[in-house]
Amino acid sequence: MPKMPQLGATLSSDITLLFLCHSLLEEIHKNSHPCRKIDYVRDDLSKVGVMDAGNQKSRYGYNGVLITRPTFYNILLSKVPKEKIQWGKRMIGLKQDEHSVEIECEDNLVVQTGEEGAAKPKVLFKGDILIGADGAYSSVRRHMYQAMKDEGIELPETDMAPLRFDSNCVVGVTEELTEKEYPALGNRSGDFYVIIGKERAIQVYLFTFAENRLGWQICGQMDKPEEYDEKDFRFSDWKPTAADELCEMVRHYKNPYGGTVGDLIDRTPKERLSKVMLEDKYFSTWFHKRTVLMGDACHKHLPFGGQGANQAILDSVHLVNQLYGIPSNSLADITKSFQAYYDYRSPNAKEVFKSTTMVANVLSARGFVSDMVRFVALGHLPEFINNLGMDGMNTDRPYLCFLPPPPGQGTVMPTPQAVPVHYKGGPMAAAVPVGDQ
């Protein structure tokens, strides 16, 4: 099993509700902190404003939580039989037709344990569908788009354009700390801080985790982003790294939990520190024949809105629901499922993409006008406007249609759930048709 990046994941209330159906919520709560608000401060800790999530439990049924990704992954992996997962495979080929889809992979695990310079063995996998959940640099997407071009299918220019980068990001999770050093660890709260640099477009995010660790994330705009594109950073996705110049720029920032940001950097082992170039992009083409995309492979969000993991999980639920009850493995039936999934999820994912980009612009812009925008947006919005914004992010609360709906949905009703396109049973509660019935 490969090492997981030492990042944090914010699971919103709509996602925590989903895990109740799978008896995972208790374990997630045991290893996470509830997240109800974000405090925004300047690098001298003077207050900018607060983004208050309000009473999520009463409005949506459950609180959002903050959890480390390795912990979250391990909880999910504990429910999957080990023989169901193949590690260390790199996709290098794709074939699909009316009857099946086949991928060719290099077996990197065999190479790592074999002789130096040995040829990489190839392995074939064959199935009815292929789901590309392999991130922003998706090999599945690249091969699918190439196959479409070879078949004479014209793709939107925006889909074929390379990813563009405008920010660096360094993240870390400290070694285990004590409550004596950092009393905030005893609060068992996932509320966190964002420090906005005064002189440069830099933001520092600070979190407390359930394992008595502090997490931090430093984001800064690149000086000449136009000089870089996807080919420059294809293999830089969350790799371990040494603290670099971005860290040095913020070492002196005061830490609202105590001490300085530099103290946290010094308490972070190298294996718990990663660097990446940030990019965002929305793709319009999500499926072709027996292949379909989800998560960052079709909508890569900037991390500022905390929506990357949430949107990928929502994709997976709606895709599974649209495959439920499929009468055959024919290409026609599979296409109907994929189209229904796209019709429902694509508009929602696009709106969230726009929102996270807007949040990034609000946080990174500098100058008097930008300061005034932050002053209003982060501290002086009427409660009803704040609630409207939070409702918009928490009303898509799906559940797997073959399981009973979860209890405790809160006072704000969720949007109606899409009926699986192949569903032939009786009426489903709070469901709306999607696609050709």
C-alpha positions as CSV (number, residue, x, y, z in Angstrom):
1,M,0.0,0.0,0.0
2,P,1.5,3.4,-1.0
3,K,2.0,6.1,1.6
4,M,-1.0,8.5,1.8
5,P,-0.3,12.3,1.7
6,Q,-0.4,13.9,5.1
7,L,-3.3,16.2,4.5
8,G,-6.5,17.1,6.2
9,A,-10.0,16.6,4.8
10,T,-13.1,18.6,5.6
11,L,-16.2,16.4,5.3
12,S,-19.3,18.6,5.1
13,S,-22.5,17.8,6.8
14,D,-24.0,16.3,3.6
15,I,-21.1,13.8,3.5
16,T,-21.1,12.9,7.2
17,L,-24.9,12.1,6.8
18,L,-24.0,9.7,4.0
19,F,-21.7,7.7,6.2
20,L,-24.4,7.1,8.8
21,C,-26.0,4.7,6.3
22,H,-22.8,2.6,6.3
23,S,-22.3,2.5,10.1
24,L,-19.1,4.5,9.6
25,L,-20.1,7.7,11.2
26,E,-19.3,6.7,14.8
27,E,-15.7,5.7,13.8
28,I,-15.3,9.0,11.8
29,H,-16.5,11.1,14.7
30,K,-14.1,9.3,17.1
31,N,-11.2,10.3,14.9
32,S,-12.2,13.8,13.9
33,H,-13.3,17.2,15.2
34,P,-16.5,19.0,14.4
35,C,-15.9,22.1,12.2
36,R,-18.3,25.0,12.7
37,K,-16.4,28.1,11.8
38,I,-13.3,29.6,10.3
39,D,-11.5,32.6,11.9
40,Y,-9.7,34.9,9.4
41,V,-6.8,37.0,10.9
42,R,-3.9,39.0,9.6
43,D,-0.3,38.0,10.1
44,D,-0.2,40.0,13.4
45,L,-3.4,38.1,14.5
46,S,-5.6,41.2,14.2
47,K,-9.1,40.0,13.2
48,V,-10.4,40.1,9.6
49,G,-13.6,38.2,10.1
50,V,-15.4,34.9,10.6
51,M,-17.0,32.4,8.3
52,D,-19.7,30.8,10.5
53,A,-21.2,27.6,9.3
54,G,-24.1,28.2,11.8
55,N,-25.9,25.4,13.6
56,Q,-25.3,22.6,11.0
57,K,-26.7,19.9,13.3
58,S,-30.1,21.5,13.6
59,R,-30.3,22.8,10.0
60,Y,-28.8,19.8,8.1
61,G,-28.8,17.0,10.7
62,Y,-25.1,16.7,11.3
63,N,-21.9,18.8,11.7
64,G,-19.1,18.9,9.2
65,V,-15.9,17.4,10.5
66,L,-12.1,17.8,10.1
67,I,-10.1,14.6,9.8
68,T,-6.6,13.6,8.5
69,R,-6.7,11.9,5.2
70,P,-4.6,8.9,6.2
71,T,-7.1,8.3,9.0
72,F,-10.1,8.7,6.7
73,Y,-8.6,6.4,4.1
74,N,-7.8,3.7,6.6
75,I,-11.4,3.8,7.9
76,L,-12.7,3.3,4.4
77,L,-10.1,0.7,3.5
78,S,-11.0,-1.3,6.6
79,K,-14.4,-2.1,5.1
80,V,-13.0,-3.3,1.7
81,P,-11.7,-6.8,1.3
82,K,-8.0,-6.7,0.6
83,E,-8.2,-8.8,-2.5
84,K,-10.4,-6.2,-4.1
85,I,-7.6,-3.7,-4.3
86,Q,-4.6,-3.8,-6.7
87,W,-1.7,-1.5,-5.7
88,G,1.1,-0.1,-7.8
89,K,-0.5,-0.3,-11.2
90,R,0.0,2.5,-13.8
91,M,-2.4,2.6,-16.7
92,I,-0.8,2.8,-20.1
93,G,-3.5,1.7,-22.5
94,L,-7.3,1.6,-23.0
95,K,-9.5,-0.3,-25.4
96,Q,-13.3,-0.4,-25.3
97,D,-16.0,-1.6,-27.7
98,E,-19.6,-2.7,-27.7
99,H,-18.9,-5.6,-25.3
100,S,-16.2,-4.7,-22.8
101,V,-13.4,-2.3,-21.7
102,E,-9.8,-3.4,-21.3
103,I,-6.9,-1.5,-19.7
104,E,-3.2,-2.3,-19.8
105,C,-1.1,-1.4,-16.8
106,E,2.6,-1.5,-15.8
107,D,3.1,-3.3,-12.5
108,N,5.3,-0.9,-10.6
109,L,5.3,-3.0,-7.4
110,V,7.0,-5.9,-9.2
111,V,9.6,-3.5,-10.6
112,Q,10.4,-2.0,-7.2
113,T,11.1,-5.5,-5.7
114,G,12.9,-6.9,-8.8
115,E,16.3,-6.3,-10.4
116,E,17.4,-2.8,-11.2
117,G,16.7,-2.0,-14.8
118,A,14.3,-4.8,-15.3
119,A,11.5,-4.4,-17.8
120,K,8.2,-3.4,-16.3
121,P,5.8,-6.3,-16.6
122,K,2.4,-5.6,-18.1
123,V,-1.0,-6.7,-16.7
124,L,-4.4,-6.6,-18.4
125,F,-7.7,-5.9,-16.7
126,K,-11.1,-6.4,-18.4
127,G,-14.6,-5.4,-17.3
128,D,-17.9,-3.9,-18.2
129,I,-17.1,-0.3,-17.1
130,L,-14.1,1.8,-16.2
131,I,-14.4,4.6,-13.6
132,G,-11.6,7.2,-13.8
133,A,-11.2,8.4,-10.2
134,D,-7.4,9.0,-10.6
135,G,-7.1,12.7,-9.9
136,A,-6.3,15.9,-11.7
137,Y,-3.6,14.2,-13.9
138,S,-6.0,11.4,-14.8
139,S,-4.5,8.7,-17.1
140,V,-8.1,7.4,-17.7
141,R,-9.2,10.9,-18.9
142,R,-6.1,11.3,-21.1
143,H,-6.6,7.9,-22.8
144,M,-10.4,8.4,-23.1
145,Y,-9.9,11.8,-24.8
146,Q,-7.3,10.4,-27.1
147,A,-9.6,7.5,-28.1
148,M,-12.4,10.1,-28.8
149,K,-10.1,12.1,-31.0
150,D,-9.0,9.0,-32.9
151,E,-12.7,8.2,-33.6
152,G,-13.1,11.7,-35.0
153,I,-15.1,13.1,-32.1
154,E,-14.4,16.8,-31.6
155,L,-13.8,17.8,-28.0
156,P,-14.2,21.3,-26.5
157,E,-11.0,23.3,-26.7
158,T,-11.2,23.9,-22.9
159,D,-11.1,20.1,-22.2
160,M,-8.0,19.7,-24.3
161,A,-6.1,22.7,-22.8
162,P,-3.4,21.8,-20.2
163,L,-3.9,22.5,-16.6
164,R,-2.6,25.9,-15.6
165,F,-1.0,26.7,-12.2
166,D,-0.9,30.0,-10.3
167,S,0.0,29.0,-6.8
168,N,2.4,26.9,-4.7
169,C,1.2,25.0,-1.7
170,V,3.1,23.4,1.1
171,V,1.2,21.3,3.7
172,G,2.3,19.5,6.9
173,V,1.0,17.7,9.9
174,T,3.1,18.0,13.0
175,E,4.4,15.2,15.3
176,E,2.2,14.5,18.3
177,L,2.0,17.5,20.6
178,T,0.8,18.1,24.1
179,E,-2.1,20.1,25.4
180,K,0.4,21.8,27.7
181,E,2.2,23.2,24.7
182,Y,-1.0,23.9,22.7
183,P,-4.1,24.1,25.0
184,A,-6.4,24.3,21.9
185,L,-5.8,20.6,21.3
186,G,-8.0,20.0,24.4
187,N,-11.0,21.8,22.9
188,R,-11.8,18.9,20.5
189,S,-12.9,21.4,17.9
190,G,-12.2,21.4,14.2
191,D,-12.7,25.2,14.0
192,F,-9.6,26.6,12.3
193,Y,-7.7,29.7,11.4
194,V,-6.7,31.3,8.1
195,I,-3.9,33.9,8.3
196,I,-3.9,36.3,5.4
197,G,-0.5,37.8,4.6
198,K,-0.5,41.6,4.6
199,E,2.2,42.2,2.0
200,R,2.0,39.2,-0.3
201,A,-0.7,36.9,-1.7
202,I,-0.1,34.3,1.0
203,Q,-2.5,32.4,3.2
204,V,-1.7,30.1,6.1
205,Y,-4.3,27.6,7.2
206,L,-4.0,26.1,10.7
207,F,-6.0,23.1,12.0
208,T,-6.2,20.9,15.1
209,F,-6.6,17.2,14.6
210,A,-7.9,14.5,16.8
211,E,-4.5,12.8,17.1
212,N,-3.2,15.7,19.1
213,R,-1.4,17.1,16.0
214,L,-1.6,20.5,14.3
215,G,-2.0,20.7,10.6
216,W,-0.8,23.6,8.5
217,Q,-1.1,24.7,4.9
218,I,0.7,27.5,3.2
219,C,-0.5,28.8,-0.2
220,G,1.2,31.5,-2.2
221,Q,0.8,32.8,-5.7
222,M,3.6,32.0,-8.2
223,D,5.6,35.0,-9.6
224,K,5.2,34.0,-13.2
225,P,2.4,31.4,-13.5
226,E,2.1,31.9,-17.3
227,E,5.5,30.1,-17.7
228,Y,4.2,26.8,-16.3
229,D,1.6,24.3,-17.3
230,E,0.6,20.6,-16.6
231,K,3.7,19.1,-18.2
232,D,6.0,20.9,-15.7
233,F,4.3,19.4,-12.6
234,R,2.7,16.2,-13.7
235,F,4.6,14.2,-11.2
236,S,4.7,16.8,-8.4
237,D,1.3,15.9,-6.9
238,W,1.7,15.9,-3.1
239,K,5.2,14.6,-3.0
240,P,7.3,14.7,0.3
241,T,9.6,17.7,0.3
242,A,11.8,19.8,2.5
243,A,10.5,23.1,3.8
244,D,11.2,25.6,1.1
245,E,11.2,29.4,0.6
246,L,7.4,29.6,0.9
247,C,7.8,28.3,4.5
248,E,10.6,30.8,5.2
249,M,8.3,33.7,4.2
250,V,5.8,32.9,6.9
251,R,8.0,31.5,9.7
252,H,7.7,34.8,11.7
253,Y,3.8,34.8,11.5
254,K,2.2,34.6,14.9
255,N,0.4,31.4,15.5
256,P,-3.1,31.9,17.1
257,Y,-2.6,28.5,18.9
258,G,0.6,29.8,20.4
259,G,4.2,30.6,19.3
260,T,4.9,31.1,15.6
261,V,4.1,29.3,12.4
262,G,7.8,28.4,12.2
263,D,7.5,26.4,15.4
264,L,5.0,24.2,13.7
265,I,7.2,23.8,10.6
266,D,10.1,22.7,12.9
267,R,7.8,20.2,14.6
268,T,6.8,18.6,11.3
269,P,8.8,15.5,10.2
270,K,9.8,15.5,6.5
271,E,7.6,12.5,5.8
272,R,4.6,14.5,7.0
273,L,5.4,17.4,4.7
274,S,4.3,17.8,1.1
275,K,4.3,20.3,-1.7
276,V,2.1,20.8,-4.8
277,M,1.3,23.3,-7.5
278,L,-2.3,24.3,-7.3
279,E,-4.6,24.3,-10.3
280,D,-8.3,24.3,-11.0
281,K,-10.2,23.2,-14.0
282,Y,-13.7,22.1,-14.9
283,F,-14.0,19.5,-17.8
284,S,-17.2,19.3,-19.9
285,T,-16.7,15.7,-21.1
286,W,-17.2,13.1,-18.4
287,F,-17.8,9.8,-20.3
288,H,-17.4,7.9,-23.5
289,K,-18.7,4.4,-24.2
290,R,-17.9,2.3,-21.1
291,T,-15.6,4.8,-19.4
292,V,-16.7,7.5,-17.0
293,L,-14.9,10.1,-14.9
294,M,-15.4,11.4,-11.3
295,G,-13.8,13.6,-8.7
296,D,-10.7,15.6,-9.6
297,A,-10.5,13.8,-13.0
298,C,-13.4,15.9,-14.2
299,H,-13.6,18.9,-11.8
300,K,-10.4,19.9,-10.1
301,H,-11.1,22.4,-7.3
302,L,-8.7,24.7,-5.5
303,P,-8.4,23.7,-1.8
304,F,-9.7,27.0,-0.4
305,G,-13.3,25.9,-0.3
306,G,-12.6,22.5,1.2
307,Q,-14.7,20.9,-1.5
308,G,-12.4,18.5,-3.4
309,A,-13.1,15.3,-1.3
310,N,-16.7,16.2,-0.8
311,Q,-17.5,16.6,-4.5
312,A,-15.7,13.3,-5.3
313,I,-17.8,11.5,-2.7
314,L,-21.0,13.0,-4.1
315,D,-20.0,11.9,-7.6
316,S,-19.6,8.4,-6.4
317,V,-23.0,8.2,-4.7
318,H,-24.9,9.6,-7.7
319,L,-22.9,7.3,-10.1
320,V,-23.7,4.2,-8.0
321,N,-27.3,5.2,-7.8
322,Q,-27.6,5.6,-11.6
323,L,-26.0,2.1,-12.1
324,Y,-28.4,0.6,-9.6
325,G,-31.0,-1.7,-11.3
326,I,-29.2,-1.7,-14.7
327,P,-30.8,-4.5,-16.6
328,S,-27.8,-5.6,-18.7
329,N,-24.2,-4.8,-19.4
330,S,-25.1,-3.5,-22.9
331,L,-23.5,-0.3,-24.1
332,A,-26.9,1.2,-24.5
333,D,-27.9,0.7,-20.8
334,I,-24.5,1.8,-19.5
335,T,-24.7,5.0,-21.6
336,K,-28.1,5.7,-20.2
337,S,-26.7,5.4,-16.6
338,F,-23.6,7.6,-17.4
339,Q,-25.8,10.3,-19.1
340,A,-28.2,10.4,-16.1
341,Y,-25.2,10.8,-13.7
342,Y,-23.7,13.6,-15.8
343,D,-27.0,15.4,-16.2
344,Y,-27.5,15.5,-12.5
345,R,-24.0,16.1,-11.2
346,S,-22.4,18.3,-13.8
347,P,-24.4,21.5,-13.1
348,N,-23.9,21.1,-9.3
349,A,-20.2,20.5,-9.6
350,K,-19.8,23.4,-12.0
351,E,-21.5,25.8,-9.5
352,V,-19.2,24.6,-6.6
353,F,-16.2,25.0,-8.9
354,K,-17.2,28.7,-9.5
355,S,-17.7,29.2,-5.7
356,T,-14.3,27.8,-4.7
357,T,-12.6,29.9,-7.4
358,M,-14.4,33.0,-6.0
359,V,-13.3,32.2,-2.5
360,A,-9.7,31.9,-3.7
361,N,-9.9,35.3,-5.4
362,V,-11.3,36.9,-2.2
363,L,-8.5,35.5,-0.1
364,S,-5.6,36.1,-2.5
365,A,-6.3,39.6,-3.8
366,R,-4.5,42.5,-2.2
367,G,-5.3,46.2,-1.9
368,F,-7.9,48.5,-0.3
369,V,-10.8,47.3,-2.4
370,S,-9.9,43.6,-1.6
371,D,-9.7,44.5,2.1
372,M,-13.1,46.0,2.0
373,V,-14.6,42.9,0.3
374,R,-13.1,40.7,2.9
375,F,-14.4,43.0,5.7
376,V,-17.9,42.7,4.4
377,A,-17.9,39.0,3.3
378,L,-16.2,37.7,6.4
379,G,-17.6,39.7,9.2
380,H,-20.6,41.8,8.3
381,L,-23.1,39.8,6.3
382,P,-26.6,39.4,7.7
383,E,-27.2,36.0,9.3
384,F,-29.9,35.2,6.7
385,I,-27.5,35.7,3.8
386,N,-24.9,33.5,5.5
387,N,-27.5,30.8,6.0
388,L,-28.5,31.0,2.3
389,G,-24.9,30.4,1.3
390,M,-24.5,27.5,3.7
391,D,-27.8,26.0,2.6
392,G,-26.7,26.1,-1.0
393,M,-23.6,24.0,-0.1
394,N,-25.5,21.5,2.1
395,T,-28.8,20.8,0.4
396,D,-27.5,18.0,-1.9
397,R,-27.6,15.3,0.7
398,P,-27.9,12.0,-1.2
399,Y,-28.0,8.5,0.1
400,L,-27.6,5.2,-1.7
401,C,-31.1,4.4,-3.1
402,F,-30.9,0.7,-2.1
403,L,-30.5,1.6,1.6
404,P,-33.1,3.2,3.9
405,P,-32.8,7.0,4.0
406,P,-30.8,8.2,7.0
407,P,-32.7,9.8,9.9
408,G,-32.2,13.3,11.3
409,Q,-32.2,15.4,8.1
410,G,-32.5,18.7,9.9
411,T,-34.9,21.6,9.4
412,V,-33.5,22.5,5.9
413,M,-34.9,20.0,3.5
414,P,-32.5,18.4,1.0
415,T,-33.0,18.7,-2.7
416,P,-35.0,15.8,-4.2
417,Q,-32.8,12.9,-5.0
418,A,-32.5,11.7,-8.6
419,V,-34.4,8.5,-9.4
420,P,-32.0,5.8,-10.9
421,V,-32.7,5.9,-14.6
422,H,-33.2,2.1,-14.7
423,Y,-35.3,1.9,-11.5
424,K,-38.5,-0.1,-12.0
425,G,-39.8,-0.4,-8.5
426,G,-42.3,1.7,-6.5
427,P,-42.0,5.4,-5.8
428,M,-38.9,6.6,-4.0
429,A,-39.2,9.2,-1.3
430,A,-38.0,12.7,-2.2
431,A,-36.9,11.7,-5.6
432,V,-37.0,13.3,-9.0
433,P,-36.6,11.8,-12.5
434,V,-33.3,12.4,-14.3
435,G,-32.7,11.5,-18.0
436,D,-34.8,9.4,-20.2
437,Q,-37.2,7.2,-18.2
